[in-house]
Amino acid sequence: MMSGGAKKKPFKIEPFKHPLKQDPQWGENTWALLEAAILEINNHNASGLSFEELYRSAYNMVINKYGERLYKGLVDTVSKHLVGVAARVEAAASGDAFLRDLTARWEDHNKSMQMIRDILMYMDRTYVGRHQVVPVHQLGLNLWRDVVVRAPRLQERLSSTLLALVARERAGEIIDRALMRSVTMMLVDLGHDVYQDEFERAFLEQAAEAYQAEAQELLGTCDCPSFLRKAERRLLEESERCTNYLDPGSDAKVTRVVEHRLIQQQMRTLMELEGSGFVAMVDAGHIEDLARMYALFRRVPGGLDLLRHTMGDHIRSTGRALVQDPERLKEPVEFVQLLLDQKAKFDSIVLGAFQNDKLFQNALNTAFEHFLNLTQRAPEYISLFMDDKLRKGLKGMSEDEAEAVLDKVMMLFRYLQEKDVFEKYYKQHLAKRLLSGRTVSDDAERSLLVKLKTECGYQFTSKLESMFNDIKMSRDTMKEYRDYVASSTTCASEIDLSVQVLMTGSWPTQSAAQCSLPRELDSCCTDFSNFYLGTHSGRKLTWQTNMGTVDLRATFGNGRKHELNVSTYQACILQLFQGSEELSFSDIQAATGIQAAELKRNLQSLACVKGKQLLKKVPVTKDVGDGDLFSANDSFTSKFFKVKVGTITAQKEGDADKLETRQKVEEDRKPQIEAAIVRIMKSRRVLDHNSIVAEVTRQLSTRFVPNPTVIKKRIENLIEREFLERDQTDRKLYRYLA
């Protein structure tokens, strides 16, 4: 028995005193055993093998430092086997049979390599990593790639067979897609570089050649819509092909090839195809085809730019033809309606075909603004269109419908660069509507005024609003006047006078000469003047006889009585025939004092309008000459008791009136330009000429685009008036003088 204090000896394992001697042929013998097993596996005779024993043999070879022999032996054995496989595949039939044999042997190879990998698992885990060689599974793939797929006689055959099947499918034939997928996935499993080298690169080259040839064929046989439909279908087919049996990465690549060959290289030719290109589709309103063109062109660089620029150029050319057509310009209302129809047409195209693309909207607006301002008549015609709608065009419409019409016109108004010219005409037309009471709806008038105010600001509409106020105040004044007449003993008259008092600064100025009124009318006007000036000191009344109307009671032959609604000028003319049988043009002009042009228009209305010929004219012509003779038409008849006689007028201005309006506009612009210059210089103090021109143009662009020459003249004028001075050292600079 050991004592408790004795020290315990450590346990130690020592090597054998006499080392074991290993058989020198053990490694080769063990490898021969494994090699035979691998051959049996490749020959599908693995059922009698003991995988546990084989695994142990491979394990022992590795731990006994025969790993290199094991690995090299595996490479040689599998390579020799695959050489035989390649030879048998070469001997297979062509086409589908060739591919089936290849895929069957590929599947066998994969199964065999899986079994071999299981046997050599220990080598895979230790030797492969330590010596940085390819793992067993990847080794099997690499050997299949190098020995079978890239065999001299198989490599080209494989590629050509696959491409032939693709070509057949493109031609409309049905192929075995599952077989194609098996082969292409084999190439992908071997590595994407193998897939690309052995198939994809040639596939893309074939696609480029095929679609290049197809594009030329289609251009010679198809119209543009048909070409686009086929291009769209081809893109879909290639995408489906990639989904069904190619690598997903090929989709984008082959799509780019099709886009380049069928769309990018042909898009300009397609746009310009006579009878079916872009212009033809737009003119025919083919929204679906245009939408397809947009969808295809957006796929390629520069496609949408070309489409947008072509659309803008087409709008400019059609618009230019419209505004420069003398026949179109004869009817202002129809002219503006054509513009609105064109705008609605292109709006529907941008919305329905171009997905309401902001860039296409901008191109549309820019093109319309360009051609609309090519004619100086545009501001006048848009105002005339508004006048027509507010006088009669909106009658019978609901409030929403009327708003829609006004919104469309405002859209054209926004394109105008000379909004101040529009203001001049609109003020004239509004004045006529208000004074004649010929407006469809006060609400519509107010609504349009609000739209103009929102668009251009308070300054633009302040005078227009004053015109409405004058009409309201005139009603109150007439009520007071009638009370005055009723209580007066000196103003007895059978004439019911209605006067509208207008402030000179708010209403368009009238340069019409005074007319010699009949004594009864002149007396009434004098009475009203005395009443009004008596209650409003410091004011002056100027009678605008050219703007008034008169209701006359007339008796014709056989006692027929009618009530005639005529202008003041026409009333003065008709009064002359109460005591005269026949009067010449010069007699009438001398008696009334009406200007010759106005007199001719009024006589034409009285003597030349069918159904309303209150006067007879000799000779009987449609126009009035200086030597014509006139007499009362005692045989005048009408089925209506009340007969309204209008005044024949040209809706649009004559050249002389147009020139006068233009001169007034130019004069009105001068103080606005000067005010802008002073505002800018007061803020900046020192500025060069080009900067002043640019800033003035920017500030005034909401009303008009000032001419740089006019700006320069206004600067010179301000220098003369000592608002500005030139810099002493740099003459291009201007300084503000406080």
C-alpha positions in Angstrom: 0.0 0.0 0.0 1.3 3.4 -1.0 1.7 6.1 1.5 -0.5 9.2 1.2 2.4 11.5 0.7 3.9 9.6 -2.3 4.1 11.6 -5.7 2.0 10.3 -8.6 3.9 9.6 -11.9 2.5 11.3 -15.2 1.0 9.0 -17.9 3.1 9.0 -21.0 2.7 7.3 -24.5 5.9 6.4 -26.2 6.5 5.2 -29.8 7.3 1.6 -30.5 10.8 0.8 -29.8 10.8 -0.9 -33.3 8.9 1.1 -36.1 6.4 -0.7 -38.3 7.6 -1.2 -41.9 4.9 -0.5 -44.6 4.7 -2.4 -47.9 6.3 -0.2 -50.6 3.5 -1.2 -53.0 0.7 -0.4 -50.6 -0.1 2.9 -52.2 -0.2 1.6 -55.7 -2.2 -1.4 -54.7 -4.7 0.7 -52.8 -5.1 3.0 -55.8 -5.6 0.1 -58.1 -8.5 -1.0 -55.9 -10.0 2.5 -56.0 -9.3 2.9 -59.8 -11.2 -0.3 -60.5 -14.1 1.0 -58.3 -14.2 4.3 -60.3 -14.3 2.4 -63.5 -17.2 0.2 -62.3 -19.0 3.4 -61.2 -18.5 5.0 -64.7 -19.8 1.7 -66.2 -22.9 1.7 -64.0 -21.8 -1.4 -62.1 -21.6 0.2 -58.6 -24.2 -2.1 -56.9 -21.6 -4.6 -55.8 -19.2 -2.1 -54.3 -18.6 -1.5 -50.6 -18.5 2.3 -50.4 -17.5 2.1 -46.7 -14.4 0.1 -47.6 -13.6 2.3 -50.5 -13.9 5.4 -48.4 -11.6 3.9 -45.8 -9.0 3.0 -48.5 -9.1 6.6 -49.8 -8.8 7.9 -46.3 -5.8 5.8 -45.6 -4.1 6.9 -48.8 -4.5 10.5 -47.7 -3.3 10.1 -44.1 -0.4 8.0 -45.4 0.7 10.9 -47.7 -0.5 9.3 -51.0 -3.0 12.1 -51.5 -1.2 13.4 -54.6 -1.2 9.9 -56.2 -4.9 9.6 -55.4 -5.8 13.0 -57.0 -3.7 12.6 -60.1 -5.0 9.0 -60.6 -8.6 10.4 -60.4 -7.8 13.0 -63.0 -6.3 10.4 -65.4 -9.0 7.9 -64.9 -11.9 10.3 -65.4 -10.2 11.9 -68.4 -9.7 8.5 -70.1 -13.3 7.7 -69.5 -14.5 11.0 -70.9 -12.4 10.6 -74.0 -14.5 7.5 -74.7 -17.7 9.3 -73.9 -16.8 12.1 -76.4 -16.1 9.5 -79.1 -19.5 7.9 -78.6 -21.3 11.3 -78.6 -19.5 12.1 -81.9 -20.9 8.9 -83.4 -24.5 9.9 -82.4 -27.0 11.1 -85.0 -27.3 14.8 -85.7 -29.9 17.3 -84.5 -32.1 16.4 -81.5 -30.7 12.9 -81.3 -27.2 14.3 -80.8 -28.4 16.6 -78.1 -30.3 13.9 -76.3 -27.3 11.6 -76.3 -25.1 14.4 -75.0 -27.5 15.3 -72.2 -28.0 11.6 -71.2 -24.2 11.1 -70.9 -24.0 14.4 -69.0 -26.5 13.2 -66.5 -24.6 9.9 -66.1 -21.3 11.8 -65.6 -22.9 13.9 -62.9 -24.2 10.8 -61.0 -20.9 9.1 -61.3 -19.0 12.1 -60.0 -21.3 12.3 -57.1 -20.5 8.7 -56.1 -16.8 9.3 -56.6 -17.0 12.4 -54.5 -18.6 10.5 -51.7 -15.7 8.0 -51.7 -13.1 10.7 -51.8 -14.8 13.0 -49.3 -11.8 13.0 -46.9 -9.5 14.0 -49.7 -11.9 16.8 -50.7 -11.9 18.1 -47.1 -8.2 17.9 -46.4 -5.9 17.4 -49.3 -7.7 19.7 -51.7 -7.7 22.7 -49.4 -4.2 22.2 -48.3 -2.7 21.9 -51.8 -5.1 24.4 -53.4 -6.4 22.1 -56.1 -9.9 21.9 -57.6 -12.5 20.0 -55.6 -13.8 16.7 -56.9 -17.2 18.1 -58.1 -15.6 21.0 -59.9 -13.0 18.7 -61.3 -15.7 16.6 -62.9 -17.2 19.8 -64.5 -13.9 21.0 -65.7 -13.0 17.6 -67.3 -16.4 17.4 -69.0 -15.9 20.9 -70.3 -12.4 20.3 -71.6 -12.7 16.7 -72.8 -16.3 16.6 -74.1 -17.7 20.0 -74.7 -14.6 21.5 -76.2 -13.5 18.4 -78.1 -12.5 19.6 -81.6 -15.3 17.8 -83.4 -18.0 18.4 -80.8 -17.5 22.1 -80.0 -18.6 23.5 -83.3 -21.3 20.8 -83.8 -22.9 21.6 -80.4 -23.0 25.4 -81.1 -24.3 25.0 -84.7 -27.0 22.5 -83.6 -28.3 24.8 -80.8 -28.3 27.8 -83.1 -30.1 25.9 -85.8 -32.9 25.0 -83.4 -33.2 28.6 -82.3 -33.4 29.7 -86.0 -36.1 27.1 -86.6 -38.1 28.4 -83.7 -37.7 32.0 -84.9 -39.1 30.8 -88.3 -42.2 29.6 -86.6 -41.4 25.9 -86.1 -42.0 24.0 -82.9 -38.9 22.6 -81.2 -38.2 20.6 -78.1 -37.7 23.4 -75.6 -37.1 20.9 -72.7 -34.1 19.4 -74.5 -32.8 22.9 -75.3 -33.0 23.8 -71.7 -31.2 20.7 -70.6 -28.3 21.5 -72.9 -28.1 25.2 -72.1 -28.3 24.5 -68.4 -25.4 22.0 -68.8 -23.4 24.9 -70.2 -24.4 27.2 -67.4 -23.5 24.5 -64.8 -20.0 24.3 -66.4 -19.6 28.0 -65.8 -21.1 31.2 -67.2 -17.9 31.7 -69.2 -18.5 28.4 -70.9 -22.2 29.3 -71.6 -21.0 32.6 -73.1 -18.1 31.1 -75.1 -19.9 28.0 -76.4 -23.3 29.4 -77.1 -24.4 32.9 -76.0 -21.8 34.9 -78.1 -22.7 33.0 -81.3 -26.4 33.2 -80.3 -26.3 37.0 -80.1 -24.3 37.3 -83.4 -26.9 35.1 -85.1 -29.7 37.2 -83.6 -28.1 40.4 -84.9 -27.7 39.0 -88.4 -31.2 37.6 -88.4 -32.9 40.8 -87.3 -30.8 42.9 -89.5 -32.1 40.9 -92.5 -35.6 40.8 -91.2 -35.6 44.6 -90.7 -34.7 45.2 -94.3 -37.3 42.7 -95.5 -40.1 44.3 -93.3 -39.2 47.8 -94.5 -39.8 46.6 -98.1 -43.0 44.8 -97.4 -44.7 46.4 -94.3 -46.1 49.8 -93.4 -45.0 51.4 -90.1 -47.7 50.1 -87.8 -47.2 46.5 -89.1 -43.4 46.8 -88.6 -43.9 48.0 -85.0 -46.3 45.2 -84.2 -43.8 42.6 -85.5 -40.9 44.3 -83.6 -43.0 44.2 -80.5 -43.8 40.5 -81.0 -40.1 39.7 -81.7 -39.1 41.3 -78.4 -41.7 39.3 -76.6 -40.6 36.1 -78.3 -36.9 36.6 -77.4 -37.9 37.3 -73.8 -40.0 34.1 -73.7 -37.1 32.1 -75.3 -34.8 33.2 -72.5 -37.4 32.3 -69.9 -38.1 28.9 -71.3 -34.6 27.5 -72.1 -31.8 30.1 -71.9 -30.0 31.7 -69.0 -31.9 34.7 -67.5 -28.8 36.8 -68.1 -29.3 36.4 -71.9 -32.6 38.2 -71.8 -31.2 41.7 -71.5 -28.5 41.0 -74.0 -30.6 39.6 -76.8 -33.3 42.3 -76.1 -30.6 45.0 -76.7 -29.7 43.2 -80.0 -33.3 43.2 -81.2 -33.9 46.8 -80.1 -30.7 48.0 -81.9 -31.5 46.1 -85.1 -35.2 46.5 -85.4 -35.8 49.8 -83.6 -32.7 52.0 -83.2 -31.3 51.5 -86.7 -34.7 51.8 -88.3 -36.5 54.4 -86.2 -35.8 57.4 -88.4 -36.8 55.5 -91.5 -40.0 54.3 -89.8 -40.8 57.9 -88.7 -40.5 59.1 -92.3 -42.3 56.2 -94.1 -44.6 57.9 -96.6 -48.3 57.1 -96.0 -47.8 55.2 -92.7 -45.1 57.0 -90.7 -45.5 59.2 -87.7 -47.3 62.1 -89.5 -49.7 59.7 -91.2 -50.5 58.0 -87.9 -51.1 61.4 -86.2 -53.3 62.6 -89.0 -55.3 59.4 -88.9 -55.5 59.5 -85.0 -54.0 56.0 -84.6 -53.5 56.2 -80.8 -52.8 52.5 -80.4 -50.0 52.5 -83.0 -48.5 55.7 -81.7 -48.5 54.2 -78.1 -46.7 51.2 -79.5 -44.1 53.5 -81.2 -43.6 55.4 -77.9 -43.2 52.1 -76.0 -40.7 50.8 -78.4 -38.7 54.0 -79.0 -38.3 54.6 -75.3 -36.3 51.4 -75.2 -33.4 52.8 -77.3 -31.1 55.8 -76.8 -32.4 58.9 -78.6 -35.7 57.2 -79.4 -37.9 59.5 -77.4 -35.9 62.6 -78.4 -36.5 61.8 -82.1 -40.2 61.1 -81.5 -40.6 64.3 -79.5 -38.7 66.5 -82.0 -40.7 65.0 -84.9 -43.9 65.7 -83.1 -42.9 69.3 -82.4 -41.8 69.9 -86.0 -45.0 68.4 -87.3 -47.1 70.7 -85.0 -45.1 73.7 -86.1 -45.4 72.9 -89.8 -49.2 72.2 -89.6 -49.7 75.2 -87.4 -47.6 77.5 -89.7 -49.7 76.3 -92.7 -52.9 77.1 -90.7 -51.9 80.6 -89.6 -50.5 81.6 -93.0 -53.5 80.4 -95.0 -55.4 83.5 -96.2 -58.7 81.6 -96.5 -58.5 80.4 -92.9 -57.8 83.9 -91.7 -61.0 85.2 -93.2 -63.1 83.6 -90.4 -61.7 84.4 -87.0 -64.1 82.2 -85.0 -63.5 79.2 -87.3 -59.8 79.9 -87.2 -59.6 79.7 -83.4 -61.9 76.7 -83.4 -59.4 75.0 -85.7 -56.6 75.8 -83.3 -58.6 74.4 -80.4 -59.4 71.2 -82.4 -55.7 70.8 -83.2 -54.8 71.3 -79.5 -57.4 68.8 -78.4 -56.2 66.3 -81.0 -52.5 66.5 -79.8 -53.5 66.6 -76.2 -55.3 63.2 -76.7 -52.2 61.8 -78.5 -49.9 62.9 -75.7 -52.3 61.5 -73.0 -53.3 58.3 -74.8 -50.2 57.4 -76.7 -47.3 59.1 -74.9 -48.4 58.4 -71.3 -48.9 62.1 -70.7 -45.1 62.5 -70.7 -44.1 65.9 -69.3 -41.4 66.3 -72.0 -44.0 65.7 -74.7 -46.4 68.2 -73.1 -43.6 70.8 -73.1 -42.8 70.1 -76.7 -46.5 70.5 -77.6 -46.8 73.8 -75.7 -43.6 75.1 -77.2 -44.7 74.2 -80.7 -48.2 75.8 -80.3 -46.6 79.0 -78.8 -44.2 79.2 -81.7 -46.7 79.0 -84.6 -49.5 80.9 -82.9 -47.3 84.0 -82.5 -46.3 83.9 -86.2 -49.5 85.9 -87.0 -50.2 89.3 -85.4 -53.9 88.5 -85.8 -53.8 85.9 -83.0 -54.6 88.2 -80.1 -57.5 89.8 -82.0 -58.9 86.5 -83.2 -58.8 84.9 -79.8 -60.6 87.9 -78.4 -63.2 87.6 -81.2 -63.7 83.9 -80.4 -64.3 84.8 -76.8 -66.7 87.5 -77.9 -68.6 85.1 -80.1 -69.0 82.5 -77.3 -70.0 85.1 -74.7 -72.6 86.7 -77.1 -74.2 83.5 -78.3 -71.9 80.5 -78.3 -72.5 79.5 -74.7 -76.2 79.7 -75.0 -77.9 76.5 -73.8 -74.7 75.1 -72.2 -74.5 74.1 -68.6 -72.2 75.9 -66.2 -69.6 73.1 -66.4 -69.7 73.0 -70.2 -69.3 76.8 -70.4 -66.3 76.6 -68.0 -64.7 73.9 -70.1 -65.0 76.1 -73.2 -63.5 79.1 -71.4 -60.7 77.0 -70.0 -59.8 75.8 -73.6 -59.7 79.4 -74.8 -57.5 80.4 -71.9 -55.1 77.7 -72.8 -54.6 79.4 -76.2 -54.4 82.8 -74.4 -51.4 81.5 -72.4 -49.5 80.9 -75.6 -49.8 84.6 -76.6 -46.7 86.6 -76.3 -48.5 89.9 -76.9 -51.1 89.7 -74.2 -51.3 93.5 -74.1 -52.6 93.5 -77.7 -55.2 90.9 -76.7 -56.2 93.3 -73.8 -56.9 96.1 -76.3 -59.2 94.0 -78.4 -60.9 92.3 -75.5 -61.7 95.6 -74.0 -63.3 96.8 -77.2 -65.3 93.6 -77.6 -66.3 93.6 -73.9 -67.5 97.2 -74.3 -69.8 96.3 -77.2 -71.2 93.4 -75.2 -71.9 95.4 -72.1 -73.3 98.4 -73.9 -75.6 96.4 -76.1 -76.6 94.0 -73.3 -75.8 91.1 -75.7 -74.0 88.8 -73.3 -75.2 85.2 -72.7 -74.3 85.1 -69.0 -73.0 87.6 -66.5 -71.5 84.7 -64.6 -69.6 83.6 -67.6 -68.3 87.1 -68.1 -67.2 87.3 -64.5 -65.7 83.8 -64.6 -63.5 84.8 -67.6 -62.5 88.0 -65.9 -61.3 85.9 -62.9 -59.3 83.6 -65.2 -57.6 86.5 -66.8 -56.9 88.1 -63.4 -55.4 84.8 -62.2 -53.3 84.5 -65.3 -52.0 88.1 -65.6 -52.6 89.8 -62.3 -54.8 92.6 -61.1 -53.3 95.3 -63.3 -54.4 93.4 -66.4 -58.1 93.4 -65.4 -58.5 96.5 -63.3 -60.0 98.6 -66.2 -62.2 95.7 -67.2 -63.6 95.5 -63.8 -64.2 99.2 -63.9 -66.3 98.7 -67.0 -68.6 96.4 -65.1 -68.9 98.9 -62.3 -69.8 101.7 -64.8 -72.7 99.7 -66.2 -74.0 99.1 -62.7 -73.7 102.8 -61.7 -75.3 103.8 -65.0 -78.4 101.8 -64.0 -78.6 103.7 -60.8 -78.1 107.0 -62.6 -80.9 106.3 -65.0 -83.3 105.5 -62.2 -82.4 108.9 -60.7 -82.8 110.6 -64.1 -86.3 109.1 -64.7 -87.4 110.3 -61.2 -86.0 113.7 -62.2 -87.9 113.7 -65.5 -91.1 112.6 -63.9 -91.0 115.4 -61.4 -89.8 118.1 -63.9 -92.1 120.4 -65.8 -89.4 121.3 -68.4 -88.3 117.9 -69.6 -91.6 116.6 -71.1 -90.8 114.2 -73.9 -92.3 111.2 -75.5 -88.8 109.7 -76.0 -87.7 107.2 -73.4 -83.9 107.9 -73.1 -81.5 105.4 -71.7 -77.9 106.6 -71.1 -74.8 104.7 -70.0 -72.1 106.9 -68.5 -68.7 105.5 -69.0 -65.4 106.6 -67.4 -63.0 107.7 -70.1 -59.9 106.0 -68.6 -61.5 102.6 -68.3 -63.3 102.2 -71.7 -61.7 102.0 -75.1 -61.4 105.4 -76.7 -63.7 106.2 -79.6 -62.6 108.6 -82.3 -65.9 108.6 -84.2 -67.0 112.0 -85.3 -70.2 113.5 -83.9 -73.5 112.9 -85.7 -76.1 115.5 -86.3 -79.0 114.1 -84.2 -82.7 114.8 -85.0 -84.1 117.7 -83.0 -86.1 115.5 -80.6 -83.1 113.3 -79.8 -80.8 116.3 -79.4 -83.2 117.9 -76.9 -83.3 114.8 -74.8 -79.5 114.5 -74.7 -79.3 118.2 -73.6 -81.8 117.5 -70.8 -79.7 114.6 -69.5 -76.5 116.5 -69.8 -78.0 119.3 -67.7 -79.2 116.8 -65.1 -75.9 114.8 -64.9 -73.6 117.8 -64.8 -75.8 119.4 -62.2 -75.2 116.5 -59.8 -71.6 115.8 -60.8 -69.5 118.9 -60.8 -66.2 119.0 -62.7 -67.1 116.3 -65.2 -67.5 116.5 -69.0 -69.8 114.4 -71.1 -68.9 113.4 -74.7 -71.7 111.6 -76.6 -70.7 108.5 -78.4 -73.5 108.5 -81.0 -71.8 105.7 -83.0 -72.5 103.2 -80.1 -76.2 103.8 -79.4 -79.4 102.2 -80.6 -82.9 103.6 -81.2 -86.4 101.9 -81.3 -88.6 103.6 -84.0 -92.2 103.1 -84.8 -92.8 103.2 -88.6 -95.9 103.0 -90.8 -95.5 101.6 -94.3 -97.9 101.2 -97.3 -101.4 99.9 -96.6 -101.0 101.1 -93.0 -98.5 98.3 -92.0 -96.8 99.2 -88.7 -93.5 97.9 -87.4 -91.2 98.7 -84.5 -87.7 99.0 -85.8 -84.6 98.5 -83.7 -81.7 100.4 -85.4 -78.5 102.1 -84.6 -78.4 105.8 -83.8 -76.8 106.4 -87.2 -79.5 104.4 -89.0 -82.2 106.3 -87.0 -80.7 109.6 -88.2 -80.7 108.4 -91.8 -84.3 107.1 -91.7 -85.6 110.4 -90.2 -84.4 112.2 -93.3 -86.9 110.3 -95.5 -90.0 111.6 -93.6 -90.0 114.7 -95.8 -88.0 113.5 -98.8 -88.8 111.2 -101.6 -85.2 110.5 -102.8 -81.8 111.4 -101.4 -78.3 110.9 -102.8 -75.4 109.6 -100.8 -73.8 113.0 -100.6 -77.2 114.6 -99.4 -77.4 112.0 -96.6 -73.8 112.6 -95.5 -74.2 116.4 -95.5 -77.4 116.1 -93.4 -76.1 113.6 -90.8 -72.4 114.5 -90.7 -71.6 110.8 -90.5 -68.2 109.8 -91.8 -68.2 108.2 -95.3 -67.1 104.7 -94.3 -69.6 104.5 -91.4 -72.4 105.9 -93.6 -71.8 103.3 -96.3 -72.0 100.5 -93.7 -75.2 101.8 -92.3 -76.8 102.4 -95.7 -75.7 99.0 -96.8 -77.5 97.5 -93.7 -80.7 99.5 -94.5 -80.8 98.9 -98.3 -78.9 95.7 -99.2 -79.8 93.1 -96.5 -82.4 90.7 -97.8 -85.6 90.8 -95.7 -84.7 94.1 -94.0 -84.6 96.5 -96.9 -86.1 99.6 -95.4 -84.6 101.7 -98.2 -84.4 101.3 -101.9 -81.1 101.9 -103.7 -80.3 102.8 -107.3 -78.4 101.1 -108.8 -79.3 97.7 -107.2 -75.9 96.4 -106.0 -74.4 94.8 -102.9 -72.1 97.8 -102.2 -72.8 101.4 -101.6 -71.2 104.0 -104.0 -70.8 107.7 -103.7 -73.3 108.4 -106.5 -76.1 106.0 -105.3 -79.6 107.3 -104.8 -81.9 106.2 -101.9 -85.6 106.3 -101.2 -88.0 104.9 -98.6 -89.2 101.3 -99.3 -92.9 101.8 -98.8 -93.6 98.2 -99.7 -91.4 96.8 -96.9 -93.1 93.7 -95.2 -92.1 91.4 -92.4 -94.0 88.7 -90.5 -92.6 90.2 -87.3 -93.9 93.4 -85.7 -90.4 94.1 -84.2 -87.7 94.2 -86.8 -84.0 94.4 -85.7 -81.7 95.9 -88.3 -78.0 95.1 -87.6 -75.0 97.0 -88.9 -72.9 95.3 -91.4 -69.4 95.1 -90.0 -66.2 93.2 -90.7 -65.6 91.1 -87.7 -61.9 91.7 -87.8 -60.1 95.0 -88.2 -59.2 96.5 -91.5 -55.5 97.3 -92.3 -55.9 100.9 -91.2 -57.6 100.0 -87.9 -55.0 97.3 -87.3 -52.2 99.8 -87.8 -53.8 102.2 -85.5 -54.3 99.6 -82.8 -50.7 98.5 -83.2 -49.5 102.1 -82.8 -51.5 102.5 -79.6 -50.1 99.3 -78.2 -46.6 100.4 -79.0 -47.2 103.7 -77.3 -48.6 102.0 -74.2 -45.6 99.7 -74.0 -43.1 102.6 -73.7 -43.9 103.6 -70.1 -44.1 99.9 -69.0 -40.6 99.3 -70.4 -39.3 102.4 -68.8 -40.8 101.5 -65.4 -39.2 98.0 -65.6 -35.8 99.6 -66.4 -36.1 102.0 -63.5 -37.1 99.2 -61.1 -34.2 97.0 -62.2 -31.6 99.8 -62.0 -32.9 101.1 -58.7 -32.3 97.6 -57.3 -29.0 96.8 -59.0 -27.5 100.3 -59.2 -25.0 99.4 -62.0 -25.7 97.0 -64.8 -24.5 96.4 -68.4 -26.7 96.7 -71.4 -27.3 93.0 -72.2 -28.2 92.3 -68.6 -30.8 95.1 -68.6 -32.4 93.8 -71.9 -32.5 90.2 -70.5 -34.1 91.3 -67.2 -36.6 93.6 -68.8 -37.7 90.9 -71.2 -38.1 88.5 -68.3 -40.2 90.8 -66.2 -42.5 91.9 -69.1 -42.8 88.5 -70.7 -46.2 87.9 -69.0 -47.7 90.8 -71.0 -45.5 91.0 -74.1 -42.0 90.4 -75.4 -40.3 93.8 -75.8 -38.1 94.5 -78.8 -34.4 95.0 -77.8 -34.3 98.0 -80.1 -37.2 99.6 -78.3 -35.5 98.8 -74.9 -32.4 100.6 -76.1 -34.4 103.7 -77.1 -36.1 103.8 -73.8 -32.8 103.6 -72.0 -31.6 106.5 -74.1 -34.7 108.4 -73.2 -34.1 107.7 -69.5 -30.5 109.0 -69.8 -31.8 112.2 -71.4 -34.3 112.6 -68.5 -31.4 111.9 -66.0 -32.8 108.7 -64.5 -29.6 106.9 -65.7 -26.1 107.7 -66.9 -23.4 105.9 -68.7 -20.3 104.9 -66.8 -17.4 107.2 -67.5 -14.8 104.4 -67.9 -17.0 101.6 -69.4 -19.6 102.9 -71.8 -21.4 99.6 -71.8 -22.4 100.1 -68.1 -25.3 102.2 -66.9 -25.6 103.8 -63.5 -28.8 104.6 -61.7 -29.2 108.3 -60.6 -31.1 108.7 -57.4 
